[in-house]
Amino acid sequence: IRKRPGQLWVAWSMESDVNYPLLNDPAFMRAFDLEMTYRRSADIWCPYLPKEQPFADALAAPVPDKTADAPVVMFQSASIDRSGRNDLARGLMDRIAVHSYGRFLNNSQLPRDDRSGGAKRAVIGSYKFCIAFENSIGVDYVTEKFFDPLLAGTVPVYLGAPNIEAFAPGPNAFVNASDFAGPDELAEYLVHLDRDDAAYRKYFAWRDNGLSDDFRRLAAAASGNPFERLSEIVAEHCAAQR
């Protein structure tokens, strides 16, 4: 495709560069003037990170009672797997009770039609743990799978970005599946936390202590609308062409 004089080309993607390797291809990316992606190195950062206010609202509310009759919940519909998440999920389900509400390994149904996300969040909050497995493993690729459980008041069991600590609202806010050799070790640890209330409660200390300074800075960097920033850059470019 011929690039016309004065045009700005934007490589805009919220998908992992593992799933779309062209995002890492210098020859392909050279055609674009701006990168607008989830990567923090992008010209315009488009993270999945919620704004700071939803976290403030979550901190102001009590941790929901864990009323579900299983310790673990999972919401996954797509079978895309470049992280090993599907086998890990199957392995966990063989060793600990997991209620799966998505199409993948489905064994549970939402109590009502969920069009706003409210029912999903309420369900997540009634479990002690929520499986949060990304479909691929890449730096900065941290999606709503990680943030939804934190906002719902449960503990994410995370598989994904190697720099996930940079996206956590505080220390000891999640269980990192990568710290365990496989489903046996991970399930054994979750069973331990399920039985030891004091050990489990430590995963909510960040709520008592408030959002970390690092997380506040991250949320502030993500607070703007990326399309507004893109509009500003386009306006600056147009003005320079006059």
Disulfide bonds with the S-S distance in Angstrom:
none
